[in-house]
Amino acid sequence: MPSPSRFVRRMAIFVRDDDGGWHRDDERHDNVLVDTSAVPALLAEHGVQARTVASFGTEELPTGLRAIIGRKRSAPDSG
C-alpha cells in the first residue's frame, strides 16, 4: 500500500523463549512520512527545542531519512 506519505513494512521476527527455543512473531509497522523540516517549529510551540539530524553520533541514517532530537525546555522560575 505505498503512497508518498506512508511506508508499510511487514516483518518476521524470531524471538528466543526462556527455555532457549525460538518462536516466530509477525509484525507490521505503519509509518507516516512527514516533512521533517517543519517538525522543530511545531515542537517549539510546545516548549521543545528540536533539530533534525542525519545521524546518531557516528551512525549515519540511510539516505533520505532524518531523526529528530529534542529536549523539553525547563519552565522559567516563578519567583
N, C-alpha and C positions, 0 to 999 in steps of 0.2 A: 504494500500500500504506500508506495513512495509519493511524496509531494515536496514542493520546495521548502515547506516549513515543518516537515515531520520525518523522523528517521526511526524505523522499527527494526529491532533485532530479535531474533529467536535463537536461543542457545540451549545446548545440552550441557548441563553441569554435573560433574561427578564428585560426590561428597563422601568422605570417609566416615564410617559409622564408628561408634565407641568400641565395637568388638573387632575393629580392624578391617571389616568388609567395606564394600563400596555400594552406593546406590546412585541412581541417575535421577536428576531433577531437571525438568524443563522450565525455562524462564523466557518471558517475553518482556522486552524493555521498549516502551513507547517514549520517545524523546521528542519534545517540541523544540524546534530550532528557532533561535531569536537573533536579532541583530545585537551582538554583544557591545557594540559601541554605545548603545543607548542605556545599558544597564547601570553604569556608575551614577549617572544623573538621577535615574529612578531611585536607586538605593539612597542617594544623598538626601532625597526628600524624606527619608525615614531614619535619618541620623547615622547612616553607614557610609564611611569613606571607603570607596572601592576603586579598583583598577582592573583592566583586562591584561592578561599576560599570555604568552605563547609557550610558557614552560613552568615547571615547578622546580625551582633551583636549576640543576643542570639537566633535568629530564624534559626534553622537548616534546611537545604535543604533536600529533600528526598535522600535516599541512591543512590549514583552514579551521582548525579547532582552537578555541580560546578558553581559558579558565578565568573566573572572576575571583579576585582576592579582596576581601573586605574586612573592615573592623568597625564595630559599633562605637561611635564617639561617646565618651562619657558625658553625663549631664552636667551642666555648669553648677557650681556651688550656689546654693540659695542664700548664703549668708553674707 
